[in-house]
Amino acid sequence: MSIINIVGFILIFGILVFVHEFGHFLAARRNGIITEEFGFGYPPRVITLRKGEGKLVVDGTTLVVPRGFQLPEDLAAGSLVAT
């Protein structure tokens, strides 16, 4: 088995996975599901297509999360307590 065969297999397999995942994206959009991101690759993503900002809904309240938002270290560690 030569290196060309291995590289060819990885390339073709990657294309098949991309097309498969893009099919999920299109099926969701066609059925009225709002898709805010399409990503390809396990994090770190190889390709990310994103539209707008992220949204979280907590107890009926919508929170808008800007791109690149980082949780404060205290909150991420679980040591921040609201009073």
PyMOL CGO cylinders between C-alpha atoms (Angstrom):
from pymol import cmd
from pymol.cgo import CYLINDER

trace = [
    CYLINDER, 0.00, 0.00, 0.00, 1.64, 3.22, -1.14, 0.3, 1, 1, 1, 1, 1, 1,
    CYLINDER, 1.64, 3.22, -1.14, 1.42, 6.68, 0.40, 0.3, 1, 1, 1, 1, 1, 1,
    CYLINDER, 1.42, 6.68, 0.40, -0.64, 7.82, -2.59, 0.3, 1, 1, 1, 1, 1, 1,
    CYLINDER, -0.64, 7.82, -2.59, -3.30, 5.21, -1.77, 0.3, 1, 1, 1, 1, 1, 1,
    CYLINDER, -3.30, 5.21, -1.77, -3.42, 6.32, 1.86, 0.3, 1, 1, 1, 1, 1, 1,
    CYLINDER, -3.42, 6.32, 1.86, -3.66, 10.02, 1.00, 0.3, 1, 1, 1, 1, 1, 1,
    CYLINDER, -3.66, 10.02, 1.00, -6.29, 9.28, -1.64, 0.3, 1, 1, 1, 1, 1, 1,
    CYLINDER, -6.29, 9.28, -1.64, -8.35, 7.27, 0.84, 0.3, 1, 1, 1, 1, 1, 1,
    CYLINDER, -8.35, 7.27, 0.84, -8.21, 10.05, 3.45, 0.3, 1, 1, 1, 1, 1, 1,
    CYLINDER, -8.21, 10.05, 3.45, -9.16, 12.67, 0.86, 0.3, 1, 1, 1, 1, 1, 1,
    CYLINDER, -9.16, 12.67, 0.86, -12.10, 10.71, -0.52, 0.3, 1, 1, 1, 1, 1, 1,
    CYLINDER, -12.10, 10.71, -0.52, -13.29, 9.73, 2.96, 0.3, 1, 1, 1, 1, 1, 1,
    CYLINDER, -13.29, 9.73, 2.96, -13.12, 13.38, 4.05, 0.3, 1, 1, 1, 1, 1, 1,
    CYLINDER, -13.12, 13.38, 4.05, -15.19, 14.47, 1.06, 0.3, 1, 1, 1, 1, 1, 1,
    CYLINDER, -15.19, 14.47, 1.06, -17.79, 11.78, 1.79, 0.3, 1, 1, 1, 1, 1, 1,
    CYLINDER, -17.79, 11.78, 1.79, -18.06, 12.84, 5.44, 0.3, 1, 1, 1, 1, 1, 1,
    CYLINDER, -18.06, 12.84, 5.44, -18.38, 16.51, 4.42, 0.3, 1, 1, 1, 1, 1, 1,
    CYLINDER, -18.38, 16.51, 4.42, -21.18, 15.74, 1.94, 0.3, 1, 1, 1, 1, 1, 1,
    CYLINDER, -21.18, 15.74, 1.94, -22.94, 13.55, 4.53, 0.3, 1, 1, 1, 1, 1, 1,
    CYLINDER, -22.94, 13.55, 4.53, -22.83, 16.26, 7.21, 0.3, 1, 1, 1, 1, 1, 1,
    CYLINDER, -22.83, 16.26, 7.21, -23.88, 18.93, 4.72, 0.3, 1, 1, 1, 1, 1, 1,
    CYLINDER, -23.88, 18.93, 4.72, -26.91, 16.73, 3.97, 0.3, 1, 1, 1, 1, 1, 1,
    CYLINDER, -26.91, 16.73, 3.97, -27.91, 16.96, 7.65, 0.3, 1, 1, 1, 1, 1, 1,
    CYLINDER, -27.91, 16.96, 7.65, -27.53, 20.74, 7.44, 0.3, 1, 1, 1, 1, 1, 1,
    CYLINDER, -27.53, 20.74, 7.44, -29.71, 21.00, 4.32, 0.3, 1, 1, 1, 1, 1, 1,
    CYLINDER, -29.71, 21.00, 4.32, -32.37, 18.61, 5.67, 0.3, 1, 1, 1, 1, 1, 1,
    CYLINDER, -32.37, 18.61, 5.67, -32.64, 20.64, 8.87, 0.3, 1, 1, 1, 1, 1, 1,
    CYLINDER, -32.64, 20.64, 8.87, -32.96, 23.91, 6.94, 0.3, 1, 1, 1, 1, 1, 1,
    CYLINDER, -32.96, 23.91, 6.94, -35.56, 22.40, 4.60, 0.3, 1, 1, 1, 1, 1, 1,
    CYLINDER, -35.56, 22.40, 4.60, -37.67, 21.29, 7.58, 0.3, 1, 1, 1, 1, 1, 1,
    CYLINDER, -37.67, 21.29, 7.58, -37.66, 24.74, 9.17, 0.3, 1, 1, 1, 1, 1, 1,
    CYLINDER, -37.66, 24.74, 9.17, -34.99, 24.17, 11.80, 0.3, 1, 1, 1, 1, 1, 1,
    CYLINDER, -34.99, 24.17, 11.80, -32.87, 27.27, 12.30, 0.3, 1, 1, 1, 1, 1, 1,
    CYLINDER, -32.87, 27.27, 12.30, -29.24, 26.32, 11.84, 0.3, 1, 1, 1, 1, 1, 1,
    CYLINDER, -29.24, 26.32, 11.84, -26.79, 28.90, 13.06, 0.3, 1, 1, 1, 1, 1, 1,
    CYLINDER, -26.79, 28.90, 13.06, -23.60, 26.95, 12.41, 0.3, 1, 1, 1, 1, 1, 1,
    CYLINDER, -23.60, 26.95, 12.41, -22.26, 24.31, 10.08, 0.3, 1, 1, 1, 1, 1, 1,
    CYLINDER, -22.26, 24.31, 10.08, -18.95, 22.85, 11.17, 0.3, 1, 1, 1, 1, 1, 1,
    CYLINDER, -18.95, 22.85, 11.17, -16.70, 20.21, 9.69, 0.3, 1, 1, 1, 1, 1, 1,
    CYLINDER, -16.70, 20.21, 9.69, -14.08, 18.47, 11.77, 0.3, 1, 1, 1, 1, 1, 1,
    CYLINDER, -14.08, 18.47, 11.77, -13.76, 17.61, 15.41, 0.3, 1, 1, 1, 1, 1, 1,
    CYLINDER, -13.76, 17.61, 15.41, -12.72, 20.69, 17.43, 0.3, 1, 1, 1, 1, 1, 1,
    CYLINDER, -12.72, 20.69, 17.43, -10.72, 22.52, 16.39, 0.3, 1, 1, 1, 1, 1, 1,
    CYLINDER, -10.72, 22.52, 16.39, -13.00, 22.62, 13.38, 0.3, 1, 1, 1, 1, 1, 1,
    CYLINDER, -13.00, 22.62, 13.38, -11.51, 22.51, 9.90, 0.3, 1, 1, 1, 1, 1, 1,
    CYLINDER, -11.51, 22.51, 9.90, -14.39, 24.57, 8.49, 0.3, 1, 1, 1, 1, 1, 1,
    CYLINDER, -14.39, 24.57, 8.49, -17.01, 26.57, 10.37, 0.3, 1, 1, 1, 1, 1, 1,
    CYLINDER, -17.01, 26.57, 10.37, -19.79, 28.49, 8.69, 0.3, 1, 1, 1, 1, 1, 1,
    CYLINDER, -19.79, 28.49, 8.69, -21.69, 30.61, 11.16, 0.3, 1, 1, 1, 1, 1, 1,
    CYLINDER, -21.69, 30.61, 11.16, -24.43, 33.14, 10.74, 0.3, 1, 1, 1, 1, 1, 1,
    CYLINDER, -24.43, 33.14, 10.74, -24.98, 35.78, 13.39, 0.3, 1, 1, 1, 1, 1, 1,
    CYLINDER, -24.98, 35.78, 13.39, -24.48, 35.34, 17.10, 0.3, 1, 1, 1, 1, 1, 1,
    CYLINDER, -24.48, 35.34, 17.10, -25.23, 32.35, 19.29, 0.3, 1, 1, 1, 1, 1, 1,
    CYLINDER, -25.23, 32.35, 19.29, -28.36, 32.27, 21.40, 0.3, 1, 1, 1, 1, 1, 1,
    CYLINDER, -28.36, 32.27, 21.40, -29.13, 30.41, 24.61, 0.3, 1, 1, 1, 1, 1, 1,
    CYLINDER, -29.13, 30.41, 24.61, -32.63, 30.09, 26.02, 0.3, 1, 1, 1, 1, 1, 1,
    CYLINDER, -32.63, 30.09, 26.02, -32.76, 29.77, 29.81, 0.3, 1, 1, 1, 1, 1, 1,
    CYLINDER, -32.76, 29.77, 29.81, -36.18, 29.59, 31.50, 0.3, 1, 1, 1, 1, 1, 1,
    CYLINDER, -36.18, 29.59, 31.50, -37.80, 31.37, 28.56, 0.3, 1, 1, 1, 1, 1, 1,
    CYLINDER, -37.80, 31.37, 28.56, -35.19, 34.15, 28.50, 0.3, 1, 1, 1, 1, 1, 1,
    CYLINDER, -35.19, 34.15, 28.50, -33.07, 34.42, 25.36, 0.3, 1, 1, 1, 1, 1, 1,
    CYLINDER, -33.07, 34.42, 25.36, -29.43, 35.27, 25.96, 0.3, 1, 1, 1, 1, 1, 1,
    CYLINDER, -29.43, 35.27, 25.96, -27.35, 36.46, 23.00, 0.3, 1, 1, 1, 1, 1, 1,
    CYLINDER, -27.35, 36.46, 23.00, -23.79, 35.17, 23.09, 0.3, 1, 1, 1, 1, 1, 1,
    CYLINDER, -23.79, 35.17, 23.09, -21.31, 37.05, 20.86, 0.3, 1, 1, 1, 1, 1, 1,
    CYLINDER, -21.31, 37.05, 20.86, -18.71, 35.22, 18.81, 0.3, 1, 1, 1, 1, 1, 1,
    CYLINDER, -18.71, 35.22, 18.81, -15.53, 34.48, 20.72, 0.3, 1, 1, 1, 1, 1, 1,
    CYLINDER, -15.53, 34.48, 20.72, -17.19, 34.87, 24.13, 0.3, 1, 1, 1, 1, 1, 1,
    CYLINDER, -17.19, 34.87, 24.13, -15.16, 33.38, 26.97, 0.3, 1, 1, 1, 1, 1, 1,
    CYLINDER, -15.16, 33.38, 26.97, -16.61, 32.54, 30.37, 0.3, 1, 1, 1, 1, 1, 1,
    CYLINDER, -16.61, 32.54, 30.37, -14.93, 34.32, 33.29, 0.3, 1, 1, 1, 1, 1, 1,
    CYLINDER, -14.93, 34.32, 33.29, -12.40, 32.01, 34.94, 0.3, 1, 1, 1, 1, 1, 1,
    CYLINDER, -12.40, 32.01, 34.94, -14.26, 32.12, 38.27, 0.3, 1, 1, 1, 1, 1, 1,
    CYLINDER, -14.26, 32.12, 38.27, -17.50, 31.01, 36.60, 0.3, 1, 1, 1, 1, 1, 1,
    CYLINDER, -17.50, 31.01, 36.60, -15.81, 28.29, 34.54, 0.3, 1, 1, 1, 1, 1, 1,
    CYLINDER, -15.81, 28.29, 34.54, -14.17, 26.95, 37.71, 0.3, 1, 1, 1, 1, 1, 1,
    CYLINDER, -14.17, 26.95, 37.71, -17.48, 27.02, 39.57, 0.3, 1, 1, 1, 1, 1, 1,
    CYLINDER, -17.48, 27.02, 39.57, -16.23, 29.37, 42.28, 0.3, 1, 1, 1, 1, 1, 1,
    CYLINDER, -16.23, 29.37, 42.28, -18.31, 32.43, 41.34, 0.3, 1, 1, 1, 1, 1, 1,
    CYLINDER, -18.31, 32.43, 41.34, -21.38, 32.74, 43.56, 0.3, 1, 1, 1, 1, 1, 1,
    CYLINDER, -21.38, 32.74, 43.56, -24.17, 35.20, 42.81, 0.3, 1, 1, 1, 1, 1, 1,
    CYLINDER, -24.17, 35.20, 42.81, -25.58, 37.08, 45.77, 0.3, 1, 1, 1, 1, 1, 1,
]
cmd.load_cgo(trace, "trace")
